[in-house]
């Protein structure tokens, strides 16, 4: 059996670190799991009544504030007609936004964009390609600096020849934002690529402010494997960046970037490259960002691990990075095979350059472990003290590791949905993010769930959402996204 390759963390909840590779210290800050097994919240999310459009606003510095009203918003995947393993196995997805406010996220105030709404070119439906827009493929960043985040999506373009072989060009497009988000139906603008990588393009993109000048930038691997490519903002409406950099080496794997400061304060955001893998815990290389000069090569090699997050985990005002074992395993014969137990640890690399600190993940409850792992990490500050905790996915839900303190956060979906029964071991919701959606200085935690093994094993097609009130059992709101898609 091949294990899952965990998705890279978004984008969205990351930070950078300046550090050197140090010998692994003795385990520190291990803490202990809470006694007993807390009961998860079993109240299922409700379907939002009605639908409202967001109020147009002026502008914002936050790349996650889609309508510029000063409150962070949440991107969610929306499956047209609802996901059904038998009738709709591939899922025709769109990207939805639930808008924040002084009272937090309001699922009744939302927008949904299809591929056509974002002005993206149509796929080759004649050859069985669905007209779909996975939310995970959309990156938000204010490329033109007008105070409204733009939607950036990489699409498969025309087939071109590269070294004598045909290949599809990867074309990044930008759907320009505005007071209510991108205007539906306006044709998206293809981004201009550096000449040396323009033939095949850039396969994926992450956002950041890699030189710390306050303008949002993009970075991604060249599809021809020649280099990592950094596109520095601001961008013109022709799709041209202010400048480009192709000096960083190409490395196989996925990219994770530091979060842009939502206040707009310039902060150089570093970049982590996580090696490709087939379930085994693979390596990581950190490119540290410096204000004025950007990302520095050749990069620093960190420990292996498929889970990552960036944040200020020691509260010193300097960004740190955590890398750890997400407990996924490759149990096939070959060089990637790993022992089932593994070390189950995570390592925080302080941005100050002090020695790394190692924590243990929560133990695996008897009978609940799988080779697919429970999921990754998220940085979160639910108490607003300025020090991020590490929200760690577990086989029962999540645990927030904040210094030596550990707090269990659990939510649970209904056992039966649409006549289909979900085994008890797959009822727990997964942590998928965190953010301050009401502007009170404290993060809410975001957990999601969907029925069936595709979510239980891989986290695919989340449909039920909980936005917690801190780490307690109360929710600020909860909702089901299957009802979001317009008729």
Secondary structure, 3 states (H helix, E strand, C coil): CCCCCCCCCCHHHCCCCCCCCCCCCCCCCCCCCCCCCCCCECCCCCCCCCCECCCCCCCCCCCCCCCCCCCCCEEEEEECCCCECCCECCCCEEEEEEECCCCCCEEEEEEEECCCCCCCCCCCHHHCCCCCCCHHHEEEECCCCCCCCEEEEEEEEEEEEECCEEEEEEEEEEECCCCCCCCCCCCCEECCCCHHHCCCEECCCEEECCCCCCCCEEEEEECCCCCEEEEECCCCCCCCCCEEECCCCCCCEEEEECCCCCCCCCCCCCEEEEECCCCCCCCEEEECEECCCEECCCCEEECCCCEEEEECCCCCCCCEEEEECCCCCCCCCCCCCCCCCCCCEEEEECCCCCCCEEEECCCCCCCCCCCCCCCCEEEECCCCCCCCEEEEECCCCEEEEECCEEEEECEECCCEECCEECCHHHCECEEEEEECCCCCCCCEEEEEECCCHHHHHHCCCCCEEEEECCCCCCEEEEEEHHHCCCC
